[in-house]
Amino acid sequence: VRLRDAAGRLLVEAAQVLPGGAVRARGRPLAEKMLPGESWRAAAMRGVAEELGAAVRVELDAGSHSVAEEERASSQSYPGLRTLYKCHHVEGAAPGLPAGSFETVEGALTHRWEWR
């Protein structure tokens, strides 16, 4: 989900802070794995609610939706298993998000967000 602000900047998950305090660099837009039978729109809305908070209002541009397929010889989770990834991309806006960098908490994981 490529969320942009009024200036056109892209919201990026800059890093994740793990429960033990270790920081994992990310540098990518909000993303969520789709559940079986779930539509791209429902997955995007669920991802926004889970990662940014249920109170965040999001506006998705359905006309920007696209799908890219990538086949890999091996999966990171299942080494040796040939994998086909179908990545859905959609542009949107979430008015009301902070104008600067901010953090959200999802369970024991802290997400660090910034506009780029």
Residue frames relative to the residue before (quaternion, step in Angstrom):
aa qw qx qy qz dx dy dz
V 1.0000 0.0000 0.0000 0.0000 0.00 0.00 0.00
R 0.1608 -0.7979 0.5774 0.0640 3.57 -0.51 1.18
L 0.0693 -0.8085 0.5843 -0.0064 3.56 -0.11 1.32
R 0.0930 -0.7970 0.5966 0.0157 3.56 -0.89 1.01
D 0.3893 -0.6916 0.5528 0.2542 3.53 -1.19 0.59
A 0.7484 -0.4038 0.2749 0.4487 3.59 -1.31 0.03
A 0.6787 0.4751 -0.2860 0.4815 3.61 1.16 -0.55
G 0.5720 -0.6218 0.3667 0.3895 3.59 1.29 -0.03
R 0.4599 0.6802 -0.4569 0.3420 3.58 1.26 0.06
L 0.4009 -0.7167 0.5339 0.2017 3.56 -1.14 0.81
L 0.3768 -0.7017 0.5574 0.2345 3.57 -1.00 0.88
V 0.0360 -0.8098 0.5838 -0.0462 3.56 -0.72 1.15
E 0.3763 -0.6604 0.5947 0.2620 3.53 -1.08 0.77
A 0.2596 -0.8103 0.5099 0.1269 3.56 -0.18 1.30
A 0.7993 -0.1083 0.1184 0.5792 3.59 0.98 -0.86
Q 0.2577 -0.7015 0.6342 0.1982 3.49 -1.42 0.25
V 0.2191 -0.7374 0.6231 0.1414 3.54 -1.07 0.80
L 0.3125 -0.7790 0.5240 0.1448 3.56 -0.56 1.24
P 0.7144 -0.4789 0.2908 0.4191 3.60 -1.18 0.45
G 0.7020 0.4642 -0.2704 0.4676 3.62 1.00 -0.72
G 0.6170 -0.5650 0.3405 0.4291 3.59 1.29 -0.09
A 0.4931 0.6456 -0.4408 0.3817 3.60 1.24 -0.18
V 0.2640 -0.7617 0.5751 0.1389 3.55 -1.07 0.80
R 0.1423 -0.7762 0.6122 0.0504 3.55 -0.90 1.04
A 0.3628 -0.7315 0.5371 0.2115 3.61 -0.63 1.12
R 0.1571 -0.7990 0.5761 0.0709 3.58 -1.00 0.83
G 0.0083 0.8573 -0.5145 -0.0174 3.61 0.51 -1.14
R 0.6600 0.4805 -0.3390 0.4677 3.60 0.96 0.76
P 0.6350 -0.5465 0.3816 0.3905 3.57 -1.23 0.42
L 0.6919 -0.4441 0.3645 0.4372 3.54 -1.32 0.23
A 0.0398 0.7982 -0.5981 0.0608 3.58 -0.89 0.94
E 0.0374 -0.7857 0.6175 -0.0072 3.54 -1.16 0.67
K 0.4171 -0.6781 0.5370 0.2790 3.59 -1.01 0.74
M 0.4282 -0.6970 0.5163 0.2536 3.55 -0.98 0.88
L 0.3992 -0.6828 0.5599 0.2467 3.54 -1.15 0.68
P 0.6387 -0.5229 0.3736 0.4231 3.64 -1.11 0.49
G 0.8356 0.1766 -0.1604 0.4949 3.55 -0.86 1.02
E 0.5348 0.6399 -0.3978 0.3824 3.59 1.27 -0.07
S 0.4316 -0.6803 0.5240 0.2764 3.59 -1.03 0.74
W 0.6321 -0.5273 0.3961 0.4068 3.56 -1.23 0.42
R 0.6441 0.5311 -0.3279 0.4422 3.60 0.98 -0.80
A 0.6648 0.4935 -0.3065 0.4697 3.59 0.91 -0.88
A 0.6448 0.5138 -0.3208 0.4662 3.60 1.00 -0.80
A 0.6473 0.5162 -0.3194 0.4610 3.59 0.97 -0.82
M 0.6756 0.4864 -0.2951 0.4690 3.58 0.90 -0.91
R 0.6353 0.5165 -0.3202 0.4766 3.60 1.03 -0.79
G 0.6483 0.5287 -0.3122 0.4503 3.58 0.96 -0.87
V 0.6444 0.5057 -0.3176 0.4777 3.57 0.95 -0.86
A 0.6715 0.5015 -0.3024 0.4541 3.60 0.87 -0.94
E 0.6912 0.4830 -0.2832 0.4568 3.60 0.91 -0.91
E 0.7830 0.3783 -0.1894 0.4561 3.59 0.83 -0.94
L 0.7784 0.3063 -0.1704 0.5209 3.60 1.07 -0.68
G 0.6245 -0.5315 0.3427 0.4583 3.58 1.21 -0.38
A 0.5682 -0.6427 0.4087 0.3115 3.53 -1.01 0.88
A 0.6650 0.5263 -0.3074 0.4316 3.61 1.11 -0.58
V 0.5248 0.6415 -0.4185 0.3713 3.62 1.22 -0.21
R 0.2731 -0.7455 0.5905 0.1447 3.54 -0.85 1.05
V 0.0526 -0.8124 0.5807 -0.0047 3.57 -0.76 1.02
E 0.1807 -0.7556 0.6234 0.0884 3.53 -1.13 0.80
L 0.1399 -0.8044 0.5749 0.0544 3.60 -0.51 1.18
D 0.3205 -0.7176 0.5882 0.1908 3.56 -1.11 0.78
A 0.2932 -0.8012 0.4962 0.1610 3.60 -0.02 1.32
G 0.6270 0.5619 -0.3354 0.4227 3.61 1.11 -0.64
S 0.6589 0.5066 -0.3091 0.4623 3.59 1.23 -0.38
H 0.4605 0.7115 -0.4361 0.3025 3.60 1.26 -0.23
S 0.0838 0.7697 -0.6283 0.0755 3.56 -0.99 0.94
V 0.2560 -0.7481 0.5927 0.1530 3.55 -1.28 0.41
A 0.0751 -0.7725 0.6299 0.0286 3.56 -0.96 0.92
E 0.2031 -0.7745 0.5883 0.1128 3.57 -0.96 0.86
E 0.0232 -0.7776 0.6282 -0.0136 3.53 -1.07 0.85
E 0.1640 -0.7842 0.5942 0.0713 3.55 -0.75 1.08
R 0.0708 -0.7918 0.6065 0.0133 3.55 -0.93 0.95
A 0.5411 -0.6404 0.4485 0.3097 3.54 -1.12 0.75
S 0.8023 0.0960 -0.0288 0.5884 3.57 1.15 -0.53
S 0.3559 -0.7197 0.5596 0.2057 3.53 -1.12 0.76
Q 0.5435 -0.6137 0.4569 0.3454 3.57 -1.11 0.68
S 0.7045 0.4570 -0.2572 0.4782 3.58 1.02 -0.82
Y 0.7864 0.1655 -0.0678 0.5912 3.56 1.14 -0.73
P 0.2148 -0.8149 0.5249 0.1196 3.62 0.23 1.24
G 0.7874 0.2961 -0.2432 0.4828 3.54 -0.97 0.93
L 0.6320 0.5187 -0.3355 0.4680 3.61 1.23 -0.22
R 0.3873 -0.7081 0.5432 0.2315 3.58 -0.65 1.15
T 0.0777 -0.8355 0.5429 -0.0336 3.56 -0.78 1.06
L 0.1703 -0.7476 0.6336 0.1035 3.56 -1.09 0.80
Y 0.1465 -0.7809 0.6050 0.0515 3.54 -0.67 1.17
K 0.1121 -0.7504 0.6485 0.0618 3.57 -0.96 0.93
C 0.0783 -0.8225 0.5633 -0.0077 3.54 -0.37 1.27
H 0.2098 -0.7620 0.6062 0.0883 3.53 -0.77 1.14
H 0.1058 -0.7849 0.6099 0.0277 3.57 -0.92 0.97
V 0.0853 0.7804 -0.6160 0.0649 3.56 -1.02 0.83
E 0.3657 -0.7079 0.5665 0.2102 3.54 -1.13 0.79
G 0.1236 0.7974 -0.5861 0.0734 3.54 -1.16 0.54
A 0.3042 -0.7102 0.5998 0.2083 3.49 -1.41 -0.08
A 0.1198 -0.7659 0.6278 0.0705 3.53 -1.21 0.56
P 0.1683 -0.8117 0.5525 0.0871 3.57 0.27 1.25
G 0.7253 0.4248 -0.3061 0.4470 3.55 -1.00 0.75
L 0.5253 0.5991 -0.4378 0.4165 3.60 1.20 -0.13
P 0.6192 -0.5483 0.3919 0.4030 3.62 -1.11 0.52
A 0.5139 -0.6635 0.4582 0.2930 3.58 -1.09 0.75
G 0.7389 0.3463 -0.2054 0.5403 3.59 1.19 -0.50
S 0.7480 -0.3395 0.2913 0.4903 3.55 -1.29 -0.31
F 0.0423 0.7915 -0.6081 0.0438 3.56 -1.15 0.66
E 0.3237 -0.7294 0.5701 0.1956 3.57 -1.33 0.25
T 0.0950 -0.7430 0.6562 0.0910 3.53 -1.29 0.53
V 0.2865 -0.7452 0.5784 0.1675 3.56 -1.22 0.49
E 0.0489 -0.7677 0.6387 -0.0154 3.55 -0.93 1.04
G 0.7909 -0.1102 0.0311 0.6012 3.58 -0.10 1.27
A 0.7876 -0.2525 0.2190 0.5176 3.58 -0.74 -1.09
L 0.6070 0.5690 -0.3292 0.4465 3.59 1.34 -0.02
T 0.1910 -0.7637 0.6068 0.1099 3.58 -0.95 0.90
H 0.2045 -0.7667 0.6003 0.0999 3.57 -0.91 0.99
R 0.1810 -0.7551 0.6211 0.1062 3.57 -0.99 0.89
W 0.1199 -0.8165 0.5647 0.0010 3.56 -0.64 1.22
E 0.0600 0.7758 -0.6280 0.0117 3.54 -1.19 0.60
W 0.4409 -0.6653 0.5412 0.2647 3.52 -1.31 0.49
R 0.0344 -0.8008 0.5979 -0.0066 3.57 -0.90 0.95
